[in-house]
Amino acid sequence: QVNTTPSPAQSHTAAIDSLSALIANANADKIQLPVLYYLRANNYRFDNHFDKAYQDYTSAILISPNYMSAYWDRGITSEALKNYTAAIADYQKALSMIPSDQTINRAILYCNLANNNFMLQKPDSALVLDSIALVLNPRYARAYHLKGSIHYFTRNYPQAIIHITNAI
């Protein structure tokens, strides 16, 4: 039997083509257009076309400056492009838009901020941000793993062991 299910890459290509056609026809629709750019950016990102994804997230943000998800996902894309400073700016902007009662999402963003500070070789800032993530979500394994990695990097091996163990 022949498998007619498209591969993920084929699915993303088809989605990108469809979204591109919709964007071309959306003209100046201030409600529909940012969502279309955002969706196309996601498909570009899933296909590892990070430059194109970054451009589309930026287009969505320019049309809709309060589009929190576009900032968050542009931050992820900036990380993939190793532009950690830009990622930090976008994660901070997204964090400023999330209500304080959304502790899980806030913990994820604080952990993302910590990771990018760590990538910029700012372990002290990274530890502070990661600690906030753990206050918001004490069961966040990724945050414990990151904290353990930071301690390992700074040669604080006893703390590294504690936090890596907590991640498990």
C-alpha positions as CSV (number, residue, x, y, z in Angstrom):
1,Q,0.0,0.0,0.0
2,V,1.3,3.5,-0.9
3,N,1.6,6.0,1.9
4,T,-0.2,9.2,0.8
5,T,0.3,11.1,4.1
6,P,2.5,14.1,3.4
7,S,5.7,14.4,5.3
8,P,5.9,17.2,7.9
9,A,8.0,19.3,5.5
10,Q,5.5,18.9,2.7
11,S,2.7,19.8,5.1
12,H,4.5,23.0,6.1
13,T,5.3,23.9,2.5
14,A,1.6,23.5,1.6
15,A,0.6,25.6,4.6
16,I,3.2,28.3,3.8
17,D,1.9,28.4,0.2
18,S,-1.8,28.7,1.4
19,L,-1.0,31.3,4.0
20,S,1.1,33.3,1.4
21,A,-1.9,33.4,-0.9
22,L,-4.2,34.5,2.0
23,I,-1.7,37.2,3.0
24,A,-1.6,38.5,-0.6
25,N,-5.4,38.7,-0.6
26,A,-5.8,40.1,2.9
27,N,-4.7,43.6,1.9
28,A,-4.9,45.9,5.0
29,D,-7.1,43.7,7.2
30,K,-5.6,44.7,10.6
31,I,-7.3,41.7,12.3
32,Q,-6.7,38.9,9.9
33,L,-3.2,39.8,8.6
34,P,-1.2,39.6,11.8
35,V,-2.7,36.1,12.5
36,L,-1.8,35.0,8.9
37,Y,1.8,36.3,9.3
38,Y,2.0,34.6,12.7
39,L,0.8,31.2,11.3
40,R,3.1,31.4,8.4
41,A,6.0,32.3,10.7
42,N,5.3,29.2,12.8
43,N,5.4,27.0,9.6
44,Y,8.7,28.6,8.6
45,R,10.1,28.0,12.1
46,F,9.0,24.4,12.0
47,D,10.9,24.0,8.7
48,N,14.0,25.7,10.2
49,H,13.6,28.8,8.0
50,F,14.4,31.0,10.9
51,D,15.1,34.2,9.0
52,K,11.8,34.0,7.2
53,A,10.0,33.2,10.5
54,Y,11.6,36.2,12.2
55,Q,10.5,38.5,9.4
56,D,6.9,37.2,9.6
57,Y,6.7,37.5,13.4
58,T,8.0,41.0,13.0
59,S,5.3,41.8,10.4
60,A,2.7,40.5,12.8
61,I,4.0,42.6,15.6
62,L,4.2,45.8,13.4
63,I,0.5,45.4,12.6
64,S,-0.5,44.3,16.0
65,P,2.0,45.6,18.6
66,N,0.2,43.8,21.5
67,Y,0.5,40.3,19.9
68,M,2.1,38.5,22.9
69,S,2.5,35.1,21.1
70,A,4.3,36.8,18.3
71,Y,6.9,38.3,20.7
72,W,7.3,34.9,22.5
73,D,7.8,32.9,19.3
74,R,10.0,35.6,17.8
75,G,12.1,35.1,20.9
76,I,12.3,31.4,20.2
77,T,13.3,32.1,16.7
78,S,16.0,34.6,17.8
79,E,17.4,31.9,20.1
80,A,17.6,29.6,17.1
81,L,19.5,32.3,15.2
82,K,21.8,32.7,18.3
83,N,20.7,36.3,18.7
84,Y,20.3,36.0,22.5
85,T,20.0,39.7,23.1
86,A,17.0,40.0,20.7
87,A,15.5,36.9,22.3
88,I,15.7,38.5,25.7
89,A,14.0,41.6,24.5
90,D,11.1,39.7,23.0
91,Y,10.7,37.4,26.1
92,Q,10.6,40.5,28.3
93,K,8.0,42.1,26.1
94,A,5.9,38.9,26.1
95,L,6.3,38.6,29.9
96,S,5.1,42.1,30.3
97,M,1.8,41.2,28.6
98,I,1.0,38.0,30.5
99,P,-1.3,38.3,33.4
100,S,0.3,37.5,36.8
101,D,-2.0,34.6,37.4
102,Q,-0.6,32.7,34.4
103,T,2.2,31.3,36.5
104,I,3.1,28.4,34.2
105,N,3.6,30.6,31.2
106,R,5.5,33.1,33.3
107,A,7.8,30.4,34.6
108,I,8.5,29.3,31.0
109,L,9.4,32.8,30.0
110,Y,11.6,33.4,33.0
111,C,13.4,30.1,32.3
112,N,13.8,31.3,28.6
113,L,15.3,34.6,29.9
114,A,17.6,32.7,32.2
115,N,18.8,30.4,29.4
116,N,19.6,33.4,27.1
117,N,21.4,35.2,29.9
118,F,23.4,32.0,30.4
119,M,24.2,31.8,26.7
120,L,25.5,35.4,27.0
121,Q,27.7,34.2,29.8
122,K,25.8,36.1,32.5
123,P,25.4,33.2,35.0
124,D,24.5,35.5,38.0
125,S,21.5,37.0,36.0
126,A,20.6,33.6,34.7
127,L,20.5,32.1,38.3
128,V,18.2,35.0,39.5
129,L,15.8,34.5,36.5
130,D,15.8,30.8,36.8
131,S,15.1,31.1,40.6
132,I,12.0,33.2,39.7
133,A,10.9,30.4,37.3
134,L,11.2,27.9,40.1
135,V,9.2,30.0,42.5
136,L,6.4,30.3,39.9
137,N,6.6,26.5,39.2
138,P,8.5,24.5,41.8
139,R,8.0,21.3,39.6
140,Y,9.6,22.8,36.4
141,A,12.2,20.2,35.5
142,R,13.7,22.3,32.7
143,A,14.4,25.1,35.2
144,Y,16.1,22.7,37.6
145,H,18.2,21.3,34.7
146,L,19.2,24.8,33.6
147,K,20.1,25.8,37.2
148,G,22.2,22.7,37.5
149,S,23.9,23.5,34.2
150,I,24.7,27.0,35.4
151,H,26.1,25.7,38.6
152,Y,28.2,23.2,36.7
153,F,29.5,25.9,34.4
154,T,30.5,28.0,37.4
155,R,32.1,25.0,39.0
156,N,29.7,24.8,41.9
157,Y,29.4,21.0,41.6
158,P,27.5,20.3,44.8
159,Q,24.7,22.7,43.7
160,A,24.9,21.3,40.2
161,I,24.2,17.8,41.5
162,I,21.3,18.9,43.7
163,H,19.5,20.8,40.8
164,I,20.2,18.1,38.2
165,T,18.8,15.5,40.6
166,N,15.7,17.7,41.1
167,A,15.3,17.8,37.4
168,I,15.0,14.0,37.3
